[in-house]
Amino acid sequence: MSVAVAYFVFLQGLVFIGWAFLAFRWLFAIRTDAAEQAGSPWPSMAIQLRAFRAALIDNRHRSLRRALMLMTALLFALAGFATQIIT
């Protein structure tokens, strides 16, 4: 493995860790919204789906959604670029 490949894999790992952090942050925010709507720590499936739909369109989660979309696009770009680096 060359040094360039090692750095590239390290960069991909960092981007993935950032993506996972944002994804879990968004999911926990949705879970919190659902629990608040239900008034219980165990919301029903209908309330969870309603909270998820609201998280997709609500302005409160806009910056988190955009950051997650950007990180997803970056991961796809790095995966596409990996074929050029590795071969």
PyMOL Python script that loads the backbone (N, CA, C, O; Angstrom):
from pymol import cmd

cmd.read_pdbstr("""\
ATOM      1  N   MET A   1       0.853  -1.166   0.000  1.00  0.00           N
ATOM      2  CA  MET A   1       0.000   0.000   0.000  1.00  0.00           C
ATOM      3  C   MET A   1       0.899   1.229   0.000  1.00  0.00           C
ATOM      4  O   MET A   1       1.814   1.355   0.815  1.00  0.00           O
ATOM      5  N   SER A   2       0.618   2.123  -0.926  1.00  0.00           N
ATOM      6  CA  SER A   2       1.422   3.340  -1.001  1.00  0.00           C
ATOM      7  C   SER A   2       0.966   4.352   0.051  1.00  0.00           C
ATOM      8  O   SER A   2      -0.084   4.195   0.674  1.00  0.00           O
ATOM      9  N   VAL A   3       1.762   5.364   0.228  1.00  0.00           N
ATOM     10  CA  VAL A   3       1.449   6.405   1.210  1.00  0.00           C
ATOM     11  C   VAL A   3       0.196   7.161   0.794  1.00  0.00           C
ATOM     12  O   VAL A   3      -0.619   7.520   1.644  1.00  0.00           O
ATOM     13  N   ALA A   4       0.032   7.409  -0.502  1.00  0.00           N
ATOM     14  CA  ALA A   4      -1.153   8.130  -0.985  1.00  0.00           C
ATOM     15  C   ALA A   4      -2.427   7.350  -0.675  1.00  0.00           C
ATOM     16  O   ALA A   4      -3.437   7.935  -0.285  1.00  0.00           O
ATOM     17  N   VAL A   5      -2.379   6.046  -0.848  1.00  0.00           N
ATOM     18  CA  VAL A   5      -3.553   5.222  -0.559  1.00  0.00           C
ATOM     19  C   VAL A   5      -3.852   5.237   0.939  1.00  0.00           C
ATOM     20  O   VAL A   5      -5.014   5.305   1.337  1.00  0.00           O
ATOM     21  N   ALA A   6      -2.832   5.174   1.754  1.00  0.00           N
ATOM     22  CA  ALA A   6      -3.030   5.203   3.203  1.00  0.00           C
ATOM     23  C   ALA A   6      -3.659   6.521   3.642  1.00  0.00           C
ATOM     24  O   ALA A   6      -4.582   6.523   4.457  1.00  0.00           O
ATOM     25  N   TYR A   7      -3.178   7.628   3.117  1.00  0.00           N
ATOM     26  CA  TYR A   7      -3.778   8.928   3.440  1.00  0.00           C
ATOM     27  C   TYR A   7      -5.215   9.011   2.956  1.00  0.00           C
ATOM     28  O   TYR A   7      -6.078   9.559   3.642  1.00  0.00           O
ATOM     29  N   PHE A   8      -5.466   8.474   1.785  1.00  0.00           N
ATOM     30  CA  PHE A   8      -6.814   8.511   1.222  1.00  0.00           C
ATOM     31  C   PHE A   8      -7.782   7.700   2.081  1.00  0.00           C
ATOM     32  O   PHE A   8      -8.897   8.149   2.348  1.00  0.00           O
ATOM     33  N   VAL A   9      -7.367   6.516   2.512  1.00  0.00           N
ATOM     34  CA  VAL A   9      -8.213   5.683   3.366  1.00  0.00           C
ATOM     35  C   VAL A   9      -8.450   6.381   4.701  1.00  0.00           C
ATOM     36  O   VAL A   9      -9.554   6.326   5.243  1.00  0.00           O
ATOM     37  N   PHE A  10      -7.432   7.027   5.227  1.00  0.00           N
ATOM     38  CA  PHE A  10      -7.581   7.789   6.471  1.00  0.00           C
ATOM     39  C   PHE A  10      -8.594   8.924   6.284  1.00  0.00           C
ATOM     40  O   PHE A  10      -9.441   9.150   7.148  1.00  0.00           O
ATOM     41  N   LEU A  11      -8.504   9.634   5.158  1.00  0.00           N
ATOM     42  CA  LEU A  11      -9.452  10.719   4.868  1.00  0.00           C
ATOM     43  C   LEU A  11     -10.868  10.175   4.757  1.00  0.00           C
ATOM     44  O   LEU A  11     -11.805  10.769   5.291  1.00  0.00           O
ATOM     45  N   GLN A  12     -11.029   9.058   4.073  1.00  0.00           N
ATOM     46  CA  GLN A  12     -12.353   8.449   3.971  1.00  0.00           C
ATOM     47  C   GLN A  12     -12.886   8.064   5.346  1.00  0.00           C
ATOM     48  O   GLN A  12     -14.076   8.232   5.614  1.00  0.00           O
ATOM     49  N   GLY A  13     -12.045   7.564   6.200  1.00  0.00           N
ATOM     50  CA  GLY A  13     -12.453   7.204   7.551  1.00  0.00           C
ATOM     51  C   GLY A  13     -12.916   8.404   8.354  1.00  0.00           C
ATOM     52  O   GLY A  13     -13.916   8.333   9.068  1.00  0.00           O
ATOM     53  N   LEU A  14     -12.185   9.512   8.238  1.00  0.00           N
ATOM     54  CA  LEU A  14     -12.586  10.737   8.936  1.00  0.00           C
ATOM     55  C   LEU A  14     -13.928  11.253   8.441  1.00  0.00           C
ATOM     56  O   LEU A  14     -14.779  11.655   9.234  1.00  0.00           O
ATOM     57  N   VAL A  15     -14.111  11.239   7.126  1.00  0.00           N
ATOM     58  CA  VAL A  15     -15.381  11.705   6.559  1.00  0.00           C
ATOM     59  C   VAL A  15     -16.517  10.791   7.009  1.00  0.00           C
ATOM     60  O   VAL A  15     -17.606  11.267   7.328  1.00  0.00           O
ATOM     61  N   PHE A  16     -16.273   9.489   7.038  1.00  0.00           N
ATOM     62  CA  PHE A  16     -17.310   8.564   7.484  1.00  0.00           C
ATOM     63  C   PHE A  16     -17.663   8.785   8.952  1.00  0.00           C
ATOM     64  O   PHE A  16     -18.837   8.736   9.318  1.00  0.00           O
ATOM     65  N   ILE A  17     -16.674   9.023   9.787  1.00  0.00           N
ATOM     66  CA  ILE A  17     -16.946   9.289  11.204  1.00  0.00           C
ATOM     67  C   ILE A  17     -17.791  10.551  11.350  1.00  0.00           C
ATOM     68  O   ILE A  17     -18.721  10.586  12.156  1.00  0.00           O
ATOM     69  N   GLY A  18     -17.473  11.584  10.577  1.00  0.00           N
ATOM     70  CA  GLY A  18     -18.282  12.802  10.596  1.00  0.00           C
ATOM     71  C   GLY A  18     -19.697  12.541  10.121  1.00  0.00           C
ATOM     72  O   GLY A  18     -20.653  13.058  10.700  1.00  0.00           O
ATOM     73  N   TRP A  19     -19.842  11.738   9.066  1.00  0.00           N
ATOM     74  CA  TRP A  19     -21.160  11.403   8.541  1.00  0.00           C
ATOM     75  C   TRP A  19     -21.972  10.630   9.579  1.00  0.00           C
ATOM     76  O   TRP A  19     -23.151  10.917   9.786  1.00  0.00           O
ATOM     77  N   ALA A  20     -21.346   9.657  10.225  1.00  0.00           N
ATOM     78  CA  ALA A  20     -22.041   8.859  11.232  1.00  0.00           C
ATOM     79  C   ALA A  20     -22.472   9.726  12.415  1.00  0.00           C
ATOM     80  O   ALA A  20     -23.569   9.557  12.947  1.00  0.00           O
ATOM     81  N   PHE A  21     -21.609  10.647  12.822  1.00  0.00           N
ATOM     82  CA  PHE A  21     -21.959  11.563  13.912  1.00  0.00           C
ATOM     83  C   PHE A  21     -23.197  12.380  13.554  1.00  0.00           C
ATOM     84  O   PHE A  21     -24.116  12.498  14.364  1.00  0.00           O
ATOM     85  N   LEU A  22     -23.229  12.946  12.343  1.00  0.00           N
ATOM     86  CA  LEU A  22     -24.379  13.743  11.919  1.00  0.00           C
ATOM     87  C   LEU A  22     -25.638  12.896  11.786  1.00  0.00           C
ATOM     88  O   LEU A  22     -26.726  13.332  12.161  1.00  0.00           O
ATOM     89  N   ALA A  23     -25.492  11.690  11.255  1.00  0.00           N
ATOM     90  CA  ALA A  23     -26.655  10.823  11.078  1.00  0.00           C
ATOM     91  C   ALA A  23     -27.272  10.460  12.430  1.00  0.00           C
ATOM     92  O   ALA A  23     -28.490  10.526  12.593  1.00  0.00           O
ATOM     93  N   PHE A  24     -26.442  10.080  13.390  1.00  0.00           N
ATOM     94  CA  PHE A  24     -26.976   9.737  14.703  1.00  0.00           C
ATOM     95  C   PHE A  24     -27.528  10.958  15.421  1.00  0.00           C
ATOM     96  O   PHE A  24     -28.519  10.857  16.145  1.00  0.00           O
ATOM     97  N   ARG A  25     -26.902  12.099  15.231  1.00  0.00           N
ATOM     98  CA  ARG A  25     -27.412  13.327  15.841  1.00  0.00           C
ATOM     99  C   ARG A  25     -28.807  13.641  15.326  1.00  0.00           C
ATOM    100  O   ARG A  25     -29.691  14.019  16.095  1.00  0.00           O
ATOM    101  N   TRP A  26     -29.004  13.481  14.001  1.00  0.00           N
ATOM    102  CA  TRP A  26     -30.306  13.738  13.394  1.00  0.00           C
ATOM    103  C   TRP A  26     -31.338  12.714  13.880  1.00  0.00           C
ATOM    104  O   TRP A  26     -32.468  13.080  14.204  1.00  0.00           O
ATOM    105  N   LEU A  27     -30.955  11.443  13.931  1.00  0.00           N
ATOM    106  CA  LEU A  27     -31.886  10.417  14.388  1.00  0.00           C
ATOM    107  C   LEU A  27     -32.275  10.602  15.856  1.00  0.00           C
ATOM    108  O   LEU A  27     -33.430  10.386  16.221  1.00  0.00           O
ATOM    109  N   PHE A  28     -31.330  10.996  16.688  1.00  0.00           N
ATOM    110  CA  PHE A  28     -31.664  11.245  18.088  1.00  0.00           C
ATOM    111  C   PHE A  28     -32.552  12.479  18.236  1.00  0.00           C
ATOM    112  O   PHE A  28     -33.391  12.526  19.136  1.00  0.00           O
ATOM    113  N   ALA A  29     -32.381  13.475  17.372  1.00  0.00           N
ATOM    114  CA  ALA A  29     -33.267  14.639  17.397  1.00  0.00           C
ATOM    115  C   ALA A  29     -34.692  14.232  17.005  1.00  0.00           C
ATOM    116  O   ALA A  29     -35.664  14.703  17.595  1.00  0.00           O
ATOM    117  N   ILE A  30     -34.803  13.359  16.008  1.00  0.00           N
ATOM    118  CA  ILE A  30     -36.124  12.864  15.609  1.00  0.00           C
ATOM    119  C   ILE A  30     -36.751  12.073  16.754  1.00  0.00           C
ATOM    120  O   ILE A  30     -37.941  12.213  17.037  1.00  0.00           O
ATOM    121  N   ARG A  31     -35.959  11.256  17.396  1.00  0.00           N
ATOM    122  CA  ARG A  31     -36.456  10.454  18.525  1.00  0.00           C
ATOM    123  C   ARG A  31     -36.935  11.349  19.658  1.00  0.00           C
ATOM    124  O   ARG A  31     -37.963  11.076  20.278  1.00  0.00           O
ATOM    125  N   THR A  32     -36.194  12.414  19.929  1.00  0.00           N
ATOM    126  CA  THR A  32     -36.595  13.353  20.977  1.00  0.00           C
ATOM    127  C   THR A  32     -37.902  14.041  20.616  1.00  0.00           C
ATOM    128  O   THR A  32     -38.775  14.196  21.470  1.00  0.00           O
ATOM    129  N   ASP A  33     -38.049  14.458  19.357  1.00  0.00           N
ATOM    130  CA  ASP A  33     -39.295  15.084  18.913  1.00  0.00           C
ATOM    131  C   ASP A  33     -40.476  14.130  19.069  1.00  0.00           C
ATOM    132  O   ASP A  33     -41.551  14.537  19.510  1.00  0.00           O
ATOM    133  N   ALA A  34     -40.279  12.863  18.707  1.00  0.00           N
ATOM    134  CA  ALA A  34     -41.359  11.881  18.824  1.00  0.00           C
ATOM    135  C   ALA A  34     -41.744  11.659  20.275  1.00  0.00           C
ATOM    136  O   ALA A  34     -42.929  11.557  20.596  1.00  0.00           O
ATOM    137  N   ALA A  35     -40.755  11.583  21.153  1.00  0.00           N
ATOM    138  CA  ALA A  35     -41.046  11.385  22.574  1.00  0.00           C
ATOM    139  C   ALA A  35     -41.778  12.584  23.156  1.00  0.00           C
ATOM    140  O   ALA A  35     -42.664  12.420  23.995  1.00  0.00           O
ATOM    141  N   GLU A  36     -41.420  13.782  22.722  1.00  0.00           N
ATOM    142  CA  GLU A  36     -42.118  14.982  23.195  1.00  0.00           C
ATOM    143  C   GLU A  36     -43.558  15.013  22.702  1.00  0.00           C
ATOM    144  O   GLU A  36     -44.463  15.393  23.445  1.00  0.00           O
ATOM    145  N   GLN A  37     -43.774  14.610  21.444  1.00  0.00           N
ATOM    146  CA  GLN A  37     -45.132  14.593  20.905  1.00  0.00           C
ATOM    147  C   GLN A  37     -45.999  13.576  21.640  1.00  0.00           C
ATOM    148  O   GLN A  37     -47.173  13.832  21.904  1.00  0.00           O
ATOM    149  N   ALA A  38     -45.428  12.440  21.965  1.00  0.00           N
ATOM    150  CA  ALA A  38     -46.188  11.382  22.620  1.00  0.00           C
ATOM    151  C   ALA A  38     -46.392  11.659  24.108  1.00  0.00           C
ATOM    152  O   ALA A  38     -47.344  11.170  24.715  1.00  0.00           O
ATOM    153  N   GLY A  39     -45.489  12.449  24.686  1.00  0.00           N
ATOM    154  CA  GLY A  39     -45.557  12.669  26.121  1.00  0.00           C
ATOM    155  C   GLY A  39     -45.112  11.440  26.897  1.00  0.00           C
ATOM    156  O   GLY A  39     -45.425  11.283  28.077  1.00  0.00           O
ATOM    157  N   SER A  40     -44.378  10.574  26.212  1.00  0.00           N
ATOM    158  CA  SER A  40     -43.936   9.317  26.795  1.00  0.00           C
ATOM    159  C   SER A  40     -42.578   8.965  26.206  1.00  0.00           C
ATOM    160  O   SER A  40     -42.287   9.347  25.073  1.00  0.00           O
ATOM    161  N   PRO A  41     -41.751   8.254  26.936  1.00  0.00           N
ATOM    162  CA  PRO A  41     -40.459   7.851  26.358  1.00  0.00           C
ATOM    163  C   PRO A  41     -40.595   6.776  25.283  1.00  0.00           C
ATOM    164  O   PRO A  41     -39.622   6.478  24.591  1.00  0.00           O
ATOM    165  N   TRP A  42     -41.782   6.188  25.129  1.00  0.00           N
ATOM    166  CA  TRP A  42     -42.001   5.129  24.146  1.00  0.00           C
ATOM    167  C   TRP A  42     -43.131   5.528  23.195  1.00  0.00           C
ATOM    168  O   TRP A  42     -44.265   5.079  23.361  1.00  0.00           O
ATOM    169  N   PRO A  43     -42.832   6.371  22.197  1.00  0.00           N
ATOM    170  CA  PRO A  43     -43.884   6.789  21.265  1.00  0.00           C
ATOM    171  C   PRO A  43     -44.312   5.652  20.336  1.00  0.00           C
ATOM    172  O   PRO A  43     -43.553   4.721  20.068  1.00  0.00           O
ATOM    173  N   SER A  44     -45.533   5.759  19.862  1.00  0.00           N
ATOM    174  CA  SER A  44     -46.038   4.740  18.943  1.00  0.00           C
ATOM    175  C   SER A  44     -45.371   4.893  17.577  1.00  0.00           C
ATOM    176  O   SER A  44     -44.712   5.895  17.301  1.00  0.00           O
ATOM    177  N   MET A  45     -45.554   3.883  16.734  1.00  0.00           N
ATOM    178  CA  MET A  45     -44.962   3.920  15.394  1.00  0.00           C
ATOM    179  C   MET A  45     -45.528   5.074  14.578  1.00  0.00           C
ATOM    180  O   MET A  45     -44.797   5.698  13.809  1.00  0.00           O
ATOM    181  N   ALA A  46     -46.797   5.365  14.729  1.00  0.00           N
ATOM    182  CA  ALA A  46     -47.415   6.465  13.993  1.00  0.00           C
ATOM    183  C   ALA A  46     -46.782   7.805  14.376  1.00  0.00           C
ATOM    184  O   ALA A  46     -46.523   8.642  13.511  1.00  0.00           O
ATOM    185  N   ILE A  47     -46.541   8.001  15.643  1.00  0.00           N
ATOM    186  CA  ILE A  47     -45.913   9.246  16.102  1.00  0.00           C
ATOM    187  C   ILE A  47     -44.474   9.313  15.622  1.00  0.00           C
ATOM    188  O   ILE A  47     -44.004  10.385  15.243  1.00  0.00           O
ATOM    189  N   GLN A  48     -43.769   8.199  15.629  1.00  0.00           N
ATOM    190  CA  GLN A  48     -42.389   8.176  15.144  1.00  0.00           C
ATOM    191  C   GLN A  48     -42.328   8.513  13.657  1.00  0.00           C
ATOM    192  O   GLN A  48     -41.459   9.270  13.225  1.00  0.00           O
ATOM    193  N   LEU A  49     -43.242   7.955  12.879  1.00  0.00           N
ATOM    194  CA  LEU A  49     -43.271   8.264  11.443  1.00  0.00           C
ATOM    195  C   LEU A  49     -43.629   9.727  11.201  1.00  0.00           C
ATOM    196  O   LEU A  49     -43.078  10.363  10.303  1.00  0.00           O
ATOM    197  N   ARG A  50     -44.546  10.257  11.995  1.00  0.00           N
ATOM    198  CA  ARG A  50     -44.908  11.678  11.878  1.00  0.00           C
ATOM    199  C   ARG A  50     -43.709  12.571  12.219  1.00  0.00           C
ATOM    200  O   ARG A  50     -43.480  13.585  11.560  1.00  0.00           O
ATOM    201  N   ALA A  51     -42.956  12.194  13.238  1.00  0.00           N
ATOM    202  CA  ALA A  51     -41.762  12.958  13.622  1.00  0.00           C
ATOM    203  C   ALA A  51     -40.697  12.871  12.534  1.00  0.00           C
ATOM    204  O   ALA A  51     -40.012  13.855  12.257  1.00  0.00           O
ATOM    205  N   PHE A  52     -40.554  11.703  11.919  1.00  0.00           N
ATOM    206  CA  PHE A  52     -39.578  11.550  10.843  1.00  0.00           C
ATOM    207  C   PHE A  52     -39.963  12.397   9.638  1.00  0.00           C
ATOM    208  O   PHE A  52     -39.101  13.038   9.036  1.00  0.00           O
ATOM    209  N   ARG A  53     -41.235  12.410   9.281  1.00  0.00           N
ATOM    210  CA  ARG A  53     -41.692  13.253   8.172  1.00  0.00           C
ATOM    211  C   ARG A  53     -41.461  14.729   8.480  1.00  0.00           C
ATOM    212  O   ARG A  53     -41.029  15.492   7.615  1.00  0.00           O
ATOM    213  N   ALA A  54     -41.748  15.119   9.700  1.00  0.00           N
ATOM    214  CA  ALA A  54     -41.524  16.515  10.094  1.00  0.00           C
ATOM    215  C   ALA A  54     -40.039  16.866  10.018  1.00  0.00           C
ATOM    216  O   ALA A  54     -39.683  17.983   9.643  1.00  0.00           O
ATOM    217  N   ALA A  55     -39.180  15.923  10.369  1.00  0.00           N
ATOM    218  CA  ALA A  55     -37.736  16.187  10.318  1.00  0.00           C
ATOM    219  C   ALA A  55     -37.250  16.348   8.880  1.00  0.00           C
ATOM    220  O   ALA A  55     -36.237  17.004   8.637  1.00  0.00           O
ATOM    221  N   LEU A  56     -37.962  15.759   7.934  1.00  0.00           N
ATOM    222  CA  LEU A  56     -37.580  15.900   6.524  1.00  0.00           C
ATOM    223  C   LEU A  56     -37.975  17.248   5.939  1.00  0.00           C
ATOM    224  O   LEU A  56     -37.372  17.692   4.962  1.00  0.00           O
ATOM    225  N   ILE A  57     -38.978  17.912   6.518  1.00  0.00           N
ATOM    226  CA  ILE A  57     -39.460  19.165   5.925  1.00  0.00           C
ATOM    227  C   ILE A  57     -39.391  20.365   6.871  1.00  0.00           C
ATOM    228  O   ILE A  57     -39.531  21.504   6.425  1.00  0.00           O
ATOM    229  N   ASP A  58     -39.180  20.132   8.153  1.00  0.00           N
ATOM    230  CA  ASP A  58     -39.192  21.209   9.140  1.00  0.00           C
ATOM    231  C   ASP A  58     -37.933  22.065   9.044  1.00  0.00           C
ATOM    232  O   ASP A  58     -36.841  21.552   8.799  1.00  0.00           O
ATOM    233  N   ASN A  59     -38.093  23.362   9.238  1.00  0.00           N
ATOM    234  CA  ASN A  59     -36.956  24.290   9.166  1.00  0.00           C
ATOM    235  C   ASN A  59     -35.991  24.133  10.345  1.00  0.00           C
ATOM    236  O   ASN A  59     -34.828  24.521  10.240  1.00  0.00           O
ATOM    237  N   ARG A  60     -36.455  23.573  11.459  1.00  0.00           N
ATOM    238  CA  ARG A  60     -35.571  23.396  12.612  1.00  0.00           C
ATOM    239  C   ARG A  60     -34.406  22.467  12.306  1.00  0.00           C
ATOM    240  O   ARG A  60     -33.317  22.623  12.860  1.00  0.00           O
ATOM    241  N   HIS A  61     -34.633  21.510  11.431  1.00  0.00           N
ATOM    242  CA  HIS A  61     -33.612  20.522  11.111  1.00  0.00           C
ATOM    243  C   HIS A  61     -32.918  20.798   9.784  1.00  0.00           C
ATOM    244  O   HIS A  61     -32.174  19.951   9.290  1.00  0.00           O
ATOM    245  N   ARG A  62     -33.146  21.960   9.204  1.00  0.00           N
ATOM    246  CA  ARG A  62     -32.613  22.253   7.873  1.00  0.00           C
ATOM    247  C   ARG A  62     -31.087  22.195   7.827  1.00  0.00           C
ATOM    248  O   ARG A  62     -30.524  21.569   6.929  1.00  0.00           O
ATOM    249  N   SER A  63     -30.420  22.826   8.767  1.00  0.00           N
ATOM    250  CA  SER A  63     -28.947  22.851   8.724  1.00  0.00           C
ATOM    251  C   SER A  63     -28.359  21.454   8.916  1.00  0.00           C
ATOM    252  O   SER A  63     -27.359  21.108   8.288  1.00  0.00           O
ATOM    253  N   LEU A  64     -28.970  20.667   9.771  1.00  0.00           N
ATOM    254  CA  LEU A  64     -28.494  19.308   9.986  1.00  0.00           C
ATOM    255  C   LEU A  64     -28.723  18.441   8.751  1.00  0.00           C
ATOM    256  O   LEU A  64     -27.867  17.639   8.378  1.00  0.00           O
ATOM    257  N   ARG A  65     -29.889  18.609   8.117  1.00  0.00           N
ATOM    258  CA  ARG A  65     -30.170  17.873   6.872  1.00  0.00           C
ATOM    259  C   ARG A  65     -29.182  18.233   5.786  1.00  0.00           C
ATOM    260  O   ARG A  65     -28.668  17.355   5.093  1.00  0.00           O
ATOM    261  N   ARG A  66     -28.913  19.521   5.631  1.00  0.00           N
ATOM    262  CA  ARG A  66     -27.978  19.964   4.588  1.00  0.00           C
ATOM    263  C   ARG A  66     -26.572  19.446   4.853  1.00  0.00           C
ATOM    264  O   ARG A  66     -25.893  19.002   3.928  1.00  0.00           O
ATOM    265  N   ALA A  67     -26.133  19.497   6.094  1.00  0.00           N
ATOM    266  CA  ALA A  67     -24.802  18.988   6.423  1.00  0.00           C
ATOM    267  C   ALA A  67     -24.717  17.495   6.153  1.00  0.00           C
ATOM    268  O   ALA A  67     -23.700  17.005   5.662  1.00  0.00           O
ATOM    269  N   LEU A  68     -25.785  16.768   6.474  1.00  0.00           N
ATOM    270  CA  LEU A  68     -25.799  15.330   6.228  1.00  0.00           C
ATOM    271  C   LEU A  68     -25.795  15.031   4.730  1.00  0.00           C
ATOM    272  O   LEU A  68     -25.118  14.103   4.286  1.00  0.00           O
ATOM    273  N   MET A  69     -26.542  15.809   3.950  1.00  0.00           N
ATOM    274  CA  MET A  69     -26.527  15.618   2.491  1.00  0.00           C
ATOM    275  C   MET A  69     -25.156  15.929   1.906  1.00  0.00           C
ATOM    276  O   MET A  69     -24.690  15.228   1.008  1.00  0.00           O
ATOM    277  N   LEU A  70     -24.508  16.971   2.409  1.00  0.00           N
ATOM    278  CA  LEU A  70     -23.174  17.325   1.937  1.00  0.00           C
ATOM    279  C   LEU A  70     -22.169  16.230   2.265  1.00  0.00           C
ATOM    280  O   LEU A  70     -21.345  15.869   1.425  1.00  0.00           O
ATOM    281  N   MET A  71     -22.234  15.705   3.471  1.00  0.00           N
ATOM    282  CA  MET A  71     -21.318  14.630   3.852  1.00  0.00           C
ATOM    283  C   MET A  71     -21.585  13.360   3.044  1.00  0.00           C
ATOM    284  O   MET A  71     -20.652  12.634   2.702  1.00  0.00           O
ATOM    285  N   THR A  72     -22.854  13.093   2.738  1.00  0.00           N
ATOM    286  CA  THR A  72     -23.191  11.932   1.919  1.00  0.00           C
ATOM    287  C   THR A  72     -22.617  12.093   0.519  1.00  0.00           C
ATOM    288  O   THR A  72     -22.032  11.158  -0.028  1.00  0.00           O
ATOM    289  N   ALA A  73     -22.783  13.284  -0.063  1.00  0.00           N
ATOM    290  CA  ALA A  73     -22.228  13.542  -1.393  1.00  0.00           C
ATOM    291  C   ALA A  73     -20.705  13.419  -1.373  1.00  0.00           C
ATOM    292  O   ALA A  73     -20.110  12.889  -2.311  1.00  0.00           O
ATOM    293  N   LEU A  74     -20.083  13.905  -0.310  1.00  0.00           N
ATOM    294  CA  LEU A  74     -18.632  13.805  -0.191  1.00  0.00           C
ATOM    295  C   LEU A  74     -18.185  12.342  -0.091  1.00  0.00           C
ATOM    296  O   LEU A  74     -17.177  11.955  -0.682  1.00  0.00           O
ATOM    297  N   LEU A  75     -18.934  11.541   0.654  1.00  0.00           N
ATOM    298  CA  LEU A  75     -18.608  10.116   0.738  1.00  0.00           C
ATOM    299  C   LEU A  75     -18.719   9.436  -0.623  1.00  0.00           C
ATOM    300  O   LEU A  75     -17.866   8.625  -0.984  1.00  0.00           O
ATOM    301  N   PHE A  76     -19.769   9.763  -1.379  1.00  0.00           N
ATOM    302  CA  PHE A  76     -19.923   9.190  -2.714  1.00  0.00           C
ATOM    303  C   PHE A  76     -18.799   9.649  -3.636  1.00  0.00           C
ATOM    304  O   PHE A  76     -18.288   8.864  -4.435  1.00  0.00           O
ATOM    305  N   ALA A  77     -18.417  10.909  -3.527  1.00  0.00           N
ATOM    306  CA  ALA A  77     -17.324  11.416  -4.364  1.00  0.00           C
ATOM    307  C   ALA A  77     -16.009  10.724  -4.017  1.00  0.00           C
ATOM    308  O   ALA A  77     -15.241  10.361  -4.909  1.00  0.00           O
ATOM    309  N   LEU A  78     -15.752  10.546  -2.739  1.00  0.00           N
ATOM    310  CA  LEU A  78     -14.533   9.853  -2.338  1.00  0.00           C
ATOM    311  C   LEU A  78     -14.543   8.392  -2.781  1.00  0.00           C
ATOM    312  O   LEU A  78     -13.506   7.851  -3.166  1.00  0.00           O
ATOM    313  N   ALA A  79     -15.708   7.756  -2.728  1.00  0.00           N
ATOM    314  CA  ALA A  79     -15.803   6.371  -3.190  1.00  0.00           C
ATOM    315  C   ALA A  79     -15.545   6.291  -4.692  1.00  0.00           C
ATOM    316  O   ALA A  79     -14.892   5.357  -5.156  1.00  0.00           O
ATOM    317  N   GLY A  80     -16.046   7.250  -5.447  1.00  0.00           N
ATOM    318  CA  GLY A  80     -15.780   7.270  -6.878  1.00  0.00           C
ATOM    319  C   GLY A  80     -14.327   7.568  -7.188  1.00  0.00           C
ATOM    320  O   GLY A  80     -13.757   7.019  -8.131  1.00  0.00           O
ATOM    321  N   PHE A  81     -13.732   8.439  -6.392  1.00  0.00           N
ATOM    322  CA  PHE A  81     -12.333   8.800  -6.587  1.00  0.00           C
ATOM    323  C   PHE A  81     -11.397   7.671  -6.158  1.00  0.00           C
ATOM    324  O   PHE A  81     -10.256   7.600  -6.613  1.00  0.00           O
ATOM    325  N   ALA A  82     -11.883   6.789  -5.283  1.00  0.00           N
ATOM    326  CA  ALA A  82     -11.064   5.681  -4.785  1.00  0.00           C
ATOM    327  C   ALA A  82     -10.623   4.756  -5.918  1.00  0.00           C
ATOM    328  O   ALA A  82      -9.530   4.193  -5.872  1.00  0.00           O
ATOM    329  N   THR A  83     -11.465   4.602  -6.925  1.00  0.00           N
ATOM    330  CA  THR A  83     -11.080   3.732  -8.032  1.00  0.00           C
ATOM    331  C   THR A  83      -9.893   4.297  -8.793  1.00  0.00           C
ATOM    332  O   THR A  83      -9.109   3.535  -9.358  1.00  0.00           O
ATOM    333  N   GLN A  84      -9.743   5.617  -8.819  1.00  0.00           N
ATOM    334  CA  GLN A  84      -8.615   6.246  -9.472  1.00  0.00           C
ATOM    335  C   GLN A  84      -7.342   6.134  -8.640  1.00  0.00           C
ATOM    336  O   GLN A  84      -6.252   5.981  -9.191  1.00  0.00           O
ATOM    337  N   ILE A  85      -7.470   6.208  -7.341  1.00  0.00           N
ATOM    338  CA  ILE A  85      -6.312   6.171  -6.440  1.00  0.00           C
ATOM    339  C   ILE A  85      -5.759   4.757  -6.319  1.00  0.00           C
ATOM    340  O   ILE A  85      -4.548   4.547  -6.399  1.00  0.00           O
ATOM    341  N   ILE A  86      -6.637   3.803  -6.129  1.00  0.00           N
ATOM    342  CA  ILE A  86      -6.209   2.443  -5.815  1.00  0.00           C
ATOM    343  C   ILE A  86      -5.656   1.726  -7.046  1.00  0.00           C
ATOM    344  O   ILE A  86      -4.697   0.965  -6.921  1.00  0.00           O
ATOM    345  N   THR A  87      -6.220   1.942  -8.205  1.00  0.00           N
ATOM    346  CA  THR A  87      -5.740   1.217  -9.399  1.00  0.00           C
ATOM    347  C   THR A  87      -4.598   1.923 -10.078  1.00  0.00           C
ATOM    348  O   THR A  87      -4.089   1.441 -11.090  1.00  0.00           O
TER     349      THR A  87
END
""", "prot")
cmd.dss("prot")
cmd.show_as("cartoon", "prot")
cmd.util.cbc("prot")
cmd.orient("prot")
